[in-house]
């Protein structure tokens, strides 16, 4: 059957002259002279291989504006490879398309690029702030990346109570009060809090404890609190102590100590020797802070000091914090870098990410001037609302401080590299001992802890090339009510089911699922079988699982190892790998026991009044204030209970019945 010659037709739908012809393609029919519709083969569409690498980037450049902004280079499966900012997106991205790269690493990144995303901003400063935020959020593999970025502890004097409370704080400033920090570690905060309690006698108890006290607590007896809760000091005098503590933390320590010394001298002249002795002890406590500080500069009141040392493809940034003229500690960071990264680029990326969620001081001292220093300083000024100076001191005390930080950075990196080398050898030994395909990057170790089945807790610790990764530790409160108390196998099943069912869910949803390379179970054949049953049910039976059983008399060094399909075996006594595995097991045991003890302590602190329906915090406070303790409430009659404000006769009867069950 011949097709009519008056019909014009093309196999490529992009050249169809009108909508009607595209509709023929959609129906799979075409017209003929006799009015019949003949079936046709689907049109052969022109296919073009998707662009990638430099060709893709070159294609994107044609549509980019000459404006500031942020670009993202994306690889296979949507992985973000790199986040960068530019004063001109068009000019910056064009550099990648030209194929002239400074390092092999950048060339490799371009080859892996499968897509790009862009965001334009009003100014280059806005682009820098957005870049910092995206790097911390997305963690691209080709960016310099700050790791172990935890919030720093602070000290807060709460101002939302008549008797302000002194305590440690971490996180957002959501409480009304005076904040002092940051401190480099919890240890530095605890030491300072201890000093402030001795020197200024401020309360550290919670508001609920404060309201229910009828007599001074132990802290008052050991001269750590002035007991405003029981009226042993007036609120006016107590707030004077609070103001002195605030002045000390703001750097006016010398004036505070001189005032105390004057009061001590006057008390001695008036023959008030006990008061003079108390003032002497307070002065000693404040003086001890100055003695314990390694560096208390005279020319630096508020500053953060950064010193970078890079070697062998690794880097360490040592950070010192100076507030109120005092050294409030230091911390070493090991950002993820590449051998080709220049020191100014590393310092600039580090500073930007470091201050993304932290208060910025007025002065930042560095041993390496960061790349785009003026732009970075402008971004910090915009974020903090005041002038921020970034400088590399050339002489004097400030230079000595930076050099001291650099010495610490050099020594810390040396220790880190030595530990990494030893750690790599140990992981290679673990690989050989258990017949793994490669050295494990992530080892998860599981253990349970309980007493006769009560307060049962499962613990998971994580270790890898960087040592113990404590931010990855997890505890699992055993929830199942069907378990027989003390059923270790059942507890292990619950812990592993919850951990790996979450892994399966994250992998199905395309999220950031973290899969271990090796799972260690504290236990023998029974624990291993329980673990393998759960893994098989969840379809994750491709992860190596090893049971670690203690020796016959629970002696270290006689551990037996259990693996599916193998006979139990032991490692060479005094083997470094055996010692390493013992450390992993002991760390898991320590973490599980610690979690169990915390849960048990919380249960012990529970008040019987919490179990009574209708007794909330207010009525609980009123009952304890009236009867002194839960035991006093249990001995009270219905009539006495009903006299308490907020307690009706029905509730009084309910409380009485709770304590007098048959």
C-alpha positions in Angstrom: 0.0 0.0 0.0 1.6 3.3 -1.1 1.7 6.3 1.2 0.3 9.5 -0.2 3.0 11.7 -1.7 1.3 15.0 -0.6 2.1 14.2 3.1 5.3 15.8 4.5 6.7 14.0 7.5 9.9 13.9 9.5 11.1 11.4 12.0 12.5 14.0 14.3 9.6 15.7 16.3 11.6 18.8 16.8 11.0 19.7 13.1 7.3 19.0 13.0 5.7 22.1 11.3 2.6 22.2 13.5 0.9 20.8 16.5 -1.3 18.5 14.4 1.7 16.6 13.1 3.0 16.1 16.7 -0.5 14.6 17.6 0.0 12.0 14.9 3.2 10.9 16.4 1.5 10.7 19.8 -1.3 8.4 18.4 1.2 6.2 16.5 -0.8 6.8 13.2 -0.3 8.8 10.0 -2.8 9.8 7.2 -2.9 8.2 3.7 -4.8 9.1 0.4 -7.7 6.9 1.0 -8.4 8.3 4.5 -7.2 5.1 6.3 -4.8 5.3 9.2 -1.8 3.0 8.9 0.2 1.9 11.9 3.8 3.3 11.8 6.9 2.5 13.8 7.9 4.9 16.6 10.0 7.7 15.3 13.7 7.5 15.7 14.5 10.3 18.1 17.9 12.0 17.9 19.8 11.0 21.0 22.7 12.8 22.4 25.1 11.6 25.1 24.8 13.7 28.3 27.5 16.3 28.7 30.0 15.8 31.5 33.3 17.3 32.8 34.7 20.3 31.1 32.2 20.1 28.2 29.3 20.3 30.7 30.9 23.3 32.5 31.5 25.0 29.1 27.9 24.6 28.3 26.8 26.1 31.7 29.0 29.1 31.3 27.0 30.4 28.3 24.0 31.0 30.6 25.8 32.4 33.7 25.5 36.0 34.8 28.5 38.2 35.5 27.4 38.5 39.2 28.6 37.3 42.6 27.3 33.9 43.7 28.0 30.3 44.8 28.4 27.3 42.6 28.2 23.6 43.3 29.8 20.8 41.3 27.9 17.6 41.5 29.0 14.1 40.6 27.3 10.7 40.1 24.2 10.0 42.3 23.9 13.7 43.2 27.1 13.7 45.4 28.3 17.3 45.9 32.0 17.4 45.0 32.8 21.0 45.6 31.3 24.3 46.8 32.9 27.6 45.7 32.1 31.3 45.6 33.0 33.9 43.1 32.8 37.6 42.5 31.8 36.8 39.0 30.2 33.4 38.4 30.8 33.5 34.7 34.5 34.3 34.9 35.2 31.9 37.7 33.4 28.9 36.2 34.9 29.6 32.8 38.3 28.8 34.3 37.3 25.2 34.9 36.1 24.9 31.3 39.4 26.0 29.8 41.1 22.8 31.0 44.1 24.6 32.5 44.4 23.3 36.1 47.0 24.0 38.8 46.7 20.5 40.3 45.8 17.0 39.2 43.2 17.0 42.0 41.2 19.8 40.4 41.4 18.1 37.0 40.0 14.9 38.6 37.2 16.9 40.2 36.2 18.4 36.8 36.2 15.0 35.2 33.8 13.7 37.9 31.4 16.6 37.4 28.0 15.6 36.0 25.9 18.7 36.9 26.3 22.2 38.4 24.0 24.4 40.5 24.3 28.1 41.0 23.0 30.7 43.5 23.5 34.4 42.8 23.9 36.8 45.7 23.9 40.5 46.2 27.6 40.9 47.1 30.7 38.8 47.3 30.5 38.9 51.1 27.0 37.3 51.0 28.5 34.7 48.6 31.3 33.9 51.1 28.8 33.5 54.0 26.6 31.2 51.9 29.6 29.2 50.8 30.7 28.6 54.4 27.2 27.5 55.3 26.9 25.1 52.4 30.3 23.5 53.0 29.5 22.8 56.6 26.1 21.4 55.6 27.1 19.3 52.6 30.7 18.3 53.5 32.0 18.2 49.8 34.9 15.8 49.3 37.1 18.3 47.4 36.7 21.2 49.9 38.9 21.9 52.9 36.7 20.6 55.7 36.6 21.4 59.4 36.1 18.2 61.4 35.1 17.7 65.0 33.3 21.0 65.1 31.5 20.8 68.5 30.1 23.8 70.3 32.2 25.2 73.1 31.1 25.3 76.8 30.4 28.6 78.4 29.6 30.0 81.9 26.3 31.7 82.4 25.0 33.8 85.3 21.2 33.5 85.0 19.3 36.7 85.4 15.8 35.3 85.3 15.6 34.6 89.0 15.8 36.7 92.2 18.9 34.8 93.2 20.9 34.3 90.0 22.3 30.9 89.4 25.9 30.1 88.2 26.2 27.2 85.9 27.9 25.7 82.8 26.1 26.2 79.5 26.4 24.9 75.9 24.4 25.9 72.9 22.2 28.9 72.0 21.8 31.9 74.3 18.2 31.2 75.1 18.3 32.0 78.8 18.3 35.5 80.1 21.7 36.1 81.6 25.4 37.0 81.3 27.5 34.6 79.2 31.2 34.2 79.5 33.3 32.1 77.1 34.1 30.2 75.0 36.2 27.8 77.1 38.3 25.2 75.2 37.0 22.3 77.2 34.5 21.2 79.9 37.5 20.7 82.2 38.4 24.4 81.9 34.8 25.4 82.7 34.6 23.1 85.7 37.8 24.4 87.1 36.6 28.0 86.7 33.2 27.2 88.2 34.9 25.5 91.2 37.0 28.7 91.7 34.0 31.0 91.4 32.0 28.9 94.0 34.9 29.2 96.5 35.4 32.9 95.8 31.9 34.2 95.5 29.7 31.6 97.1 27.1 31.6 94.3 24.4 28.9 94.1 24.6 26.2 91.5 21.3 24.3 92.4 18.3 24.2 90.2 15.3 26.5 90.8 13.1 23.5 92.0 15.8 22.6 94.6 16.2 26.2 95.6 12.4 26.6 96.2 12.1 23.5 98.4 15.1 23.9 100.7 14.3 24.3 104.4 17.9 24.2 105.6 21.3 24.9 104.0 22.8 22.1 101.9 26.2 20.5 102.0 27.7 23.2 99.7 27.1 25.8 102.3 28.7 23.7 105.0 31.9 23.4 102.9 31.8 27.1 102.1 30.9 26.9 98.5 27.5 28.6 98.7 26.1 31.5 100.8 22.7 29.8 101.1 20.3 32.5 99.7 17.7 29.7 99.6 17.2 29.8 103.4 17.8 33.5 103.9 21.3 33.2 105.5 22.3 36.0 103.2 20.0 38.8 102.0 19.2 39.0 98.3 20.8 42.4 98.2 24.1 41.1 99.5 23.9 38.0 97.3 23.5 40.1 94.2 26.5 42.1 95.2 28.5 38.8 95.1 27.0 38.1 91.7 28.2 41.5 90.4 31.7 40.8 91.8 31.8 37.4 90.0 30.7 39.1 86.7 33.4 41.7 87.1 36.0 39.0 87.7 34.9 37.2 84.5 35.1 40.4 82.5 38.8 40.8 83.4 38.6 43.1 86.5 40.1 40.4 88.7 42.8 42.7 90.2 40.2 45.3 91.3 38.0 42.5 92.8 41.0 41.0 94.7 42.1 44.5 96.0 38.6 45.2 97.3 38.5 41.8 99.0 41.9 42.5 100.5 40.7 45.8 101.9 37.6 44.1 103.5 39.9 41.4 105.0 42.2 44.0 106.5 39.2 45.9 108.0 37.7 42.7 109.4 41.0 41.8 111.0 41.3 45.2 112.6 37.7 44.8 114.0 38.8 41.5 115.4 36.3 39.6 113.1 38.9 36.9 112.5 36.4 34.3 111.1 35.2 36.7 108.4 38.8 37.7 107.7 39.7 34.0 107.2 36.8 33.5 104.8 37.9 36.5 102.8 41.5 35.2 102.8 40.3 31.8 101.4 38.3 33.6 98.7 41.3 35.7 97.6 43.4 32.5 97.5 40.9 30.9 95.2 40.9 33.8 92.8 44.8 33.9 92.8 44.9 30.2 92.0 43.3 31.0 88.6 46.1 33.3 87.6 48.7 30.8 88.8 47.2 27.9 86.8 47.1 29.9 83.5 50.1 29.2 81.2 49.8 32.6 79.4 48.0 35.6 80.7 48.9 38.4 78.2 48.9 42.0 79.2 48.3 43.4 75.7 45.5 41.0 74.7 42.1 41.4 76.3 39.9 39.5 73.9 41.2 37.5 71.0 41.3 34.1 69.4 44.7 32.8 68.2 45.1 30.4 65.2 48.3 28.7 64.2 48.4 26.4 61.2 51.1 23.7 60.6 50.8 21.4 57.5 53.0 18.4 56.8 52.7 15.3 54.7 49.2 16.0 53.4 47.9 16.6 56.9 47.3 19.8 58.8 46.7 20.9 62.4 45.2 24.2 63.5 45.8 25.1 67.1 43.3 27.5 68.6 43.8 29.5 71.8 41.0 31.5 73.5 41.7 34.7 75.4 38.9 36.5 77.2 39.1 39.1 79.9 42.9 39.0 79.7 42.9 35.3 80.7 43.8 32.2 78.7 40.6 30.1 78.7 42.2 27.1 77.1 43.2 25.7 73.7 42.1 23.0 71.3 43.7 21.3 68.3 41.8 20.7 65.0 42.8 18.5 62.1 40.9 19.7 59.0 40.6 17.5 55.9 43.0 18.9 53.4 44.9 17.9 50.3 48.7 18.0 49.7 48.1 20.6 47.0 46.1 23.0 49.2 48.1 26.2 50.0 48.3 27.4 53.7 46.4 30.7 53.1 43.5 28.7 51.4 43.4 26.3 54.3 43.4 29.0 56.9 40.7 31.0 55.1 38.4 28.0 54.8 39.0 27.0 58.4 38.3 30.4 59.8 35.1 30.7 57.8 33.7 27.4 58.9 34.9 27.8 62.5 32.9 31.0 63.0 29.8 29.9 61.2 28.0 29.2 64.5 30.3 30.8 67.1 30.7 34.3 68.6 33.4 36.3 66.8 36.0 38.2 68.9 37.2 41.7 68.1 40.7 40.4 67.2 41.9 37.2 65.4 45.6 36.6 65.4 47.0 34.1 62.9 50.5 32.8 61.8 49.3 32.6 58.2 47.3 35.4 56.6 44.2 33.8 55.2 43.3 34.0 51.5 41.0 36.9 50.8 41.6 38.3 54.2 39.9 41.6 53.7 36.7 39.9 52.4 36.7 37.5 55.3 37.1 40.3 57.8 34.2 42.2 56.1 32.0 39.1 56.4 32.9 38.7 60.1 32.1 42.4 60.6 28.7 42.0 58.9 27.9 38.9 60.9 29.0 40.2 64.3 27.8 43.8 63.8 31.2 45.3 64.9 34.8 45.7 63.6 36.8 42.4 63.5 40.5 42.6 62.9 42.5 39.7 61.4 46.2 40.2 61.7 49.5 38.4 61.7 51.6 40.1 64.4 55.3 40.7 63.6 56.7 41.6 67.0 56.0 41.9 70.7 53.8 39.8 73.0 51.2 39.0 70.4 53.8 37.4 68.1 55.1 35.3 71.1 51.5 34.1 71.7 51.1 33.1 68.0 54.5 31.3 68.1 53.5 29.4 71.2 50.3 28.3 69.4 52.4 27.2 66.4 54.7 25.1 68.6 51.6 23.4 70.0 50.2 22.8 66.5 53.5 21.3 65.3 53.7 19.0 68.3 50.0 18.0 68.0 50.4 17.1 64.3 53.5 15.0 65.1 51.6 13.0 67.6 48.6 12.7 65.3 50.8 11.4 62.4 52.5 8.9 64.7 49.1 7.6 66.0 47.7 7.4 62.5 50.6 5.3 61.3 50.2 2.9 64.2 46.4 2.9 63.7 46.8 2.0 60.0 49.0 -1.0 60.9 46.5 -2.2 63.5 43.6 -1.9 61.1 45.6 -3.8 58.5 46.2 -6.5 61.2 42.5 -6.7 61.9 41.9 -7.1 58.2 44.3 -10.0 58.1 43.0 -11.7 61.3 39.4 -11.7 60.2 40.0 -12.2 56.4 38.4 -8.9 55.4 38.5 -7.5 51.9 40.3 -4.3 53.1 41.3 -2.4 56.2 38.1 -1.4 58.0 37.3 2.3 58.0 34.5 2.0 60.5 34.3 -0.6 63.2 31.1 -0.8 65.4 31.3 -2.6 68.7 28.2 -3.6 70.7 27.7 -4.5 74.4 24.8 -4.6 76.9 24.7 -3.7 80.6 22.0 -4.3 83.2 21.5 -5.5 86.8 19.1 -8.5 86.9 17.5 -7.2 83.8 16.7 -3.7 85.3 17.7 -0.4 83.5 19.0 -2.5 80.6 21.0 -0.4 78.1 22.8 -1.4 74.9 25.9 0.6 73.8 27.6 1.1 70.4 31.0 2.6 70.0 32.7 3.4 66.8 36.4 3.3 65.9 38.4 3.8 62.7 41.6 5.3 61.3 41.1 8.4 63.5 40.7 6.3 66.6 37.6 6.3 68.7 34.9 8.5 67.1 33.0 9.5 70.3 30.5 11.7 68.4 29.2 8.5 66.7 28.6 6.6 70.0 25.0 5.6 70.6 23.1 4.1 73.5 19.9 2.1 73.2 17.5 1.9 76.1 16.0 -1.6 75.9 12.3 -1.0 75.4 10.8 -4.5 74.7 8.4 -5.6 77.4 8.4 -9.2 76.1 12.0 -9.8 77.0 12.8 -12.0 80.0 14.8 -10.0 82.5 18.5 -10.7 81.9 18.0 -12.1 78.4 21.2 -10.9 76.8 20.5 -12.5 73.5 17.1 -10.8 73.2 18.7 -7.4 74.2 21.4 -7.8 71.5 18.7 -8.6 68.9 16.7 -5.5 69.8 19.8 -3.2 69.7 21.0 -4.6 66.3 17.5 -4.5 64.8 17.0 -0.9 65.7 20.5 0.1 64.4 20.4 -1.8 61.1 16.7 -1.3 60.3 17.5 2.4 60.4 20.4 1.8 58.1 18.2 -0.1 55.6 15.6 2.8 55.8 18.2 5.4 55.1 19.6 3.5 52.2 16.2 3.0 50.7 15.4 6.8 51.0 18.8 7.7 49.5 20.0 9.4 52.6 23.5 9.5 54.2 23.5 5.9 55.4 26.7 5.1 57.4 27.6 1.4 56.9 30.2 -0.3 59.1 33.0 -2.4 57.6 33.1 -4.6 60.7 30.8 -5.4 63.6 32.2 -6.7 66.9 29.8 -8.3 69.4 30.8 -8.8 73.0 30.0 -12.5 73.5 30.4 -16.0 72.1 28.6 -18.2 69.8 25.1 -17.5 71.2 25.5 -13.7 70.8 26.9 -14.2 67.3 24.0 -16.4 66.2 21.5 -13.8 67.6 23.2 -11.1 65.7 23.4 -13.0 62.4 19.7 -13.8 62.7 18.8 -10.1 62.9 21.2 -9.2 60.0 19.7 -11.9 57.8 16.2 -10.8 58.5 17.1 -7.2 57.5 19.0 -8.2 54.4 22.3 -6.8 55.6 24.2 -10.1 55.9 27.1 -8.7 53.8 28.6 -7.0 56.8 31.3 -9.1 58.6 30.3 -9.9 62.2 32.7 -11.2 64.8 31.9 -12.4 68.4 34.6 -11.7 71.0 34.3 -14.0 74.1 36.5 -13.6 77.2 38.8 -16.4 78.3 37.7 -19.2 80.7 38.4 -17.1 83.8 37.6 -13.9 82.0 41.3 -13.4 81.6 42.5 -10.8 79.1 44.7 -12.4 76.4 42.7 -15.6 76.2 39.9 -14.2 74.1 38.2 -16.5 71.5 36.8 -15.1 68.3 33.7 -16.5 66.6 32.8 -16.0 62.9 30.0 -17.5 60.9 31.1 -20.8 59.2 34.4 -21.0 61.1 35.7 -22.7 64.2 36.5 -20.5 67.2 40.1 -19.3 67.1 42.5 -17.2 69.2 45.1 -14.7 68.2 48.8 -14.7 69.2 49.3 -13.7 72.8 50.8 -10.3 73.2 49.8 -9.5 69.6 49.3 -5.7 69.0 46.1 -6.6 67.1 44.8 -8.6 70.1 45.5 -5.7 72.4 43.7 -3.3 70.0 40.6 -5.6 69.9 40.7 -5.7 73.8 40.7 -1.9 73.9 37.7 -1.8 71.6 35.8 -4.3 73.7 36.7 -2.6 77.0 35.6 0.8 75.5 32.3 -0.6 74.5 32.0 -2.2 78.0 32.8 1.1 79.7 30.3 3.1 77.5 27.5 0.6 78.1 28.1 0.5 81.9 28.3 4.3 82.1 25.0 4.6 80.2 23.4 2.0 82.5 24.6 3.8 85.6 23.3 7.1 84.3 19.9 5.6 83.7 19.9 3.9 87.1 20.8 7.1 88.9 17.9 8.9 87.1 15.5 6.2 88.3 16.8 6.5 91.9 16.2 10.3 91.8 12.6 9.9 90.8 10.2 11.2 93.4 7.2 9.0 94.3 5.0 12.0 93.8 5.8 11.9 90.1 3.8 8.7 89.9 0.5 10.2 91.2 -1.9 11.4 88.6 -2.8 15.1 89.1 0.4 16.0 91.0 2.3 18.3 88.7 5.4 20.4 89.4 3.4 23.2 91.2 1.6 20.8 93.6 4.7 18.7 94.1 6.6 21.8 95.1 3.8 22.8 97.5 3.7 19.4 99.1 7.4 19.1 99.6 7.6 22.7 101.0 4.9 21.8 103.5 6.0 18.3 104.5 9.8 18.6 103.8 10.1 15.3 101.8 8.2 12.6 100.0 8.4 10.5 103.2 6.8 13.4 105.1 4.0 13.4 102.5 3.5 9.7 102.9 3.0 10.0 106.7 0.4 12.9 106.4 -3.3 12.3 106.9 -5.9 13.1 104.3 -7.0 16.2 106.3 -3.4 17.5 106.4 -2.9 16.9 102.7 -6.1 18.8 101.9 -4.8 21.9 103.7 -2.0 22.3 101.1 -2.7 25.0 98.5 -3.9 23.5 95.3 -4.7 20.1 96.7 -8.4 19.2 96.7 -10.0 16.6 99.0 -10.2 14.1 96.1 -6.6 14.6 95.3 -5.6 14.4 98.9 -7.4 11.0 99.1 -5.6 9.8 96.0 -2.2 10.8 97.4 -3.0 9.1 100.7 -4.2 5.9 98.9 -1.0 5.9 96.8 1.2 5.6 99.9 -1.1 3.2 101.8 -1.8 0.5 99.3 -2.9 -2.8 100.8 
